[in-house]
Amino acid sequence: MLAATPSVDRGNLRLHPTSVKALGIPVKKLMSLFHVELDALVNVNRARGMRIDGDDFVLEPAALVPPPRIEGQLQSVRVEQDRLVQIFGPGHLPPLNPPEPAGNYLYYRGGTLRFGKLTMTDADMQLIDRNPSDPFDFFQERYNRQLVAGYSKNTPALGLKVYMPDYHRVESAGP
């Protein structure tokens, strides 16, 4: 298990380990004692969008996810309760506030969104978990299955709210 402090490093997400355990045993102090860094223990050569720099994991957000792609640069990151909140953009816009805060959601504002045959310019789209009692199981590579199994509503501000079931619920229901 690894606990880490997140930060932004030139548009990338940097995770600096604060606690490392193997089989429930703390090993961070042992690593320091023997001058062993994480990059000697973990091989990420095949991991697209991820590298290790000393003891830090460095993640390139846009390279980690399949289409539809994220464009924009990571501006800030913070931990809120048990969630990692990432803010993308040019860095001079005010924080996003979705029109309808929901338990579990993804909110896209500004820029251009392309999904399937649809394109939304000056995007204003909120993907909302239909079952907020558990984490939102959103599978970006197969989002269309969730989209078809859910429903959407247009907003008065010409935005779109999409209510989606968790991916594992769509998969267990069959085609």
Secondary structure, DSSP 8 states (H G I E B T S, - for coil): -EEEEEEEETTEEEEEEEEEEETTEE-HHHHHHTT--GGGT---TT-TTEEEETTEEEE-HHHHS-SS---S-EEEEEEETTEEEEEESSS-S-----SS--SSEEEEESSEEEETTEEEES-EEEEEES-TTS-----GGGHHHHHHHSEEEE-TTS-EEEEE--HHHHHHH--
